[in-house]
Amino acid sequence: ATANIGVVGLAVMGSNLARNLASREGNTVAVFNRSRSKTDELIEAHPEAEFVPAFSYEQFAASLTKPRTAVIMVKAGRPTDAVIDSLIEVFEPGDIIVDGGNALFTDTIRREKAVRETGINFVGAGISGGEEGALNGPSIMPGGSDESWVTLGPILRSIAAVAEGEPCVTHVGHDGAGHFVKMVHNGIEYADMQLIAEAYDLIRRGTGKTPAEIAEVFAEWNRGELESYLIEITAEVLRQTDAATGQPLVDVILDQAGAKGTGAWTVQTALSLGVPVSGIAEATFARSLSSHPEQREVSTGLPGPAEGLQVEDPDAFIEDVRLALYASKIVAYSQGFDEIRAGAAEYDWTIDLGAVSKIWRAGCIIRAQFLNRIADAYDAQPDLPVLLTAPYFVEALGRAQAAWRRIVSTSAHSGIPAPAFSSSLAYYDGLRAERLPAALIQGQRDFFGAHTYKRIDKPGTFHTLWSGDRTEIEAEDTH
Ligand code: 6PG
């Protein structure tokens, strides 16, 4: 046995991760794929890499030094279970199986428990950065046991992206913690993308600029506080001309957004945890709305406002959009971190939120300057209950809020959908409110279902005898 790490599943992500591993000093990489051709292709295309090809699970296990460590890079769901079952057959107690796919964290919790029974370690690791990240340095979010981290830590540190000298990987927490954090990363990714799309739409409809001209706006924004990978690639996409028609590419792409499910998982999980991730939810629903052509077709004739968007000062308008985007982005991240905090409490994970923000600074899809500010906020106050109340964000929101409000009202007034902008603002105002109409909802619940309420002026739980003489009585707490 000569390989210190193995990769199972040699589609693009798996091959690139294997190449990344092989390119780092000290690693020898065993590679295995269900069909032999992918393994042969990889070996042939990369003679420079020190791969140890295996053509059966037995061979794969035999080529790995102990504790054997293998990263699975196959489709989430049944294919992952099938590979785990095969590896368990040939691995021994103390060995480590890493699932590097986008698994649902509850599957990871289940698998970790089942695999642990055999004495083998199972680590669910979120890996972000797409194909390029896998090859040159992804952001890695591993869960699993402390024991497996001892072996895995140095290997993952060797291949992760580096931000300000620090590798973008940390032991996030036990069992499913890594995949949970990766799920929320993707939810934030959805929100960020939707916000950028809304900004583009408003600028286009408000100023009449061409996609190529708007690309310059995004390129400019990328030099400021919005600097991020997603803003950078937005400029690239908007600049692209379609070879077949000569049109901007964005104008010939069908406007129906796909989704593989991680955004929906983030929202479903948040709903069960009771965490209001409204920006992420709107972003996910906006993709759903776009993808129902039959509904959109029968709806285009619905009445809209008499006047479209009228912009007098395009530069001022664009600056307003930029500020609305920045403020809404702060909300999206704040909501995402809230979900991680709530998930950690629910599943008994110790998650260092500052460390999470640091490993997102490079390698991953949501990488941005901005993550440094989040890291600062958690450095200053690790148990910060609401991220956006950190001084830096309070200042930024204060600076942005007037523009944010103008953009949300302008979009409503002119009939341009900006669901993520407007729901983020509503969340912000909801948080700020000293009193919420939730009091009325409690009254309604008590009226029709005797669900009881609490009072602001004394402890205890109360019920009004609505169908009797309407006096108030003390009651059992039913929530
Ligand atoms: C990443 C990406 C990656 C994948 C998304 C795409 O972090 O590298 O998030 O995991 O590209 O899952 O998601 P949708 O297909 O749902 O947009």
Residues whose N, C-alpha, C, O or C-beta is under 5 A from the ligand:
A	BS01	6PG	I127 S128 G129 G130 N186 G258 A259 K260 G261 T262 I365
